[in-house]
């Protein structure tokens, strides 16, 4: 029997980042079942699309990610659905709400 998922690898990577904004590419790759190179490419895609902002942590050794939960989904599956709304379902309400609140308080 073929294994498959309702979620794309891009969505699964986004869920990993939502669970842990300091997650390493190696850990994303293991969780999703892809190579580190693929994880890097997907994070790069998400950043280029504006869904994820990548910053270095205070000591400059690791990346930290911020999800821009207020952005709409790239495809229309309903009226004005956002990344944050989907993450509320997939990850839990606190993670997505915190990301939305953080964005709302930024200038």
N, C-alpha and C positions, 0 to 999 in steps of 0.2 A: 504494500500500500504506500502510495506517495505521501510524503509529509508536506503540508502546506500551512499557510497562515492567512488570516484575514488582513493582517497588517503588513504593509511593505517594510522593507528594511529601514527606510527613512523614518517611518513612524516608530519602529522599534528602537532606533537610535535615539530619537527624541524622547521616548519614554525613559530610556537609561539616563539621559541627561536630566530629565525632570526628577528622577529618583535621587540623583547625586550630581549636582552642578560641578563638582570637582573630579568627576569620573575620568579615568585614563582611557586612551584609545584602546589599549590592550584589553581592558576590562569590558569596554563596549563590544569589541570584537568577540570576546568569549561569550558574553551574554546573548548576542544576536546570532552567533554561529557563522561569522564572516571573518575575513582576514583583517589585519590591522590596516592594510592599505585601503581596503574597501571601507572600513570605519572612518578613516581619514577623509576619503572622497565624499562620503555621505555627510560628515560634519561640515566639510567645505561647501557642499551643495546647500545645506541648511543655513550656513552663515551667509553665503552669496545671495540667497533668497531673502535674507533678513530675519529669518525665524529664530536664529541663534546668534548671540553676540559672544565672541570669544575674547577673553582677557587673560593676562598672566596673573597668578596670585602674587601676594606681597613679596615673596622671596624670589619670584621670577622663574621658578623651577617647573611649575605645573600650570596647565590651562584651567580656567574656570569658565563655565558657560552660563549665560543668562538667556532664558527663553523669552521671546517677545510674544507673550500669550494673547495679546490683544489683536494680533494679525489674523486676517481671514484665512481659511483653508485655501490651498491652491486650486482646488476643484470645487465646483458647486454641488453640495449634497443636501443642501437645505438653505433656508434664508439666513444669510449673514452669519454663518457658523465660524467660530474662531478656534485657533489652536488651543487656547486655554480651556474652552468648553470640552474639547475632545480629551485633553489631559485630565480634566476633572473626572471623567468617566474611567479612563485607563489607569490613572495613577492614584487618584484620591483628591478630594476637594482642596485640601490645604496647600499642596504644591502649586496647583494652578491658580488658586486665589492669591497666594503670596506673589506669584509672578505678575498677575494682573494689577494688584495693589501697588507693587513696586513701580510698574510702568505709569500708572495713573498719577503717582506723586512726583514723577520726573518732570522737569520743565520742558 
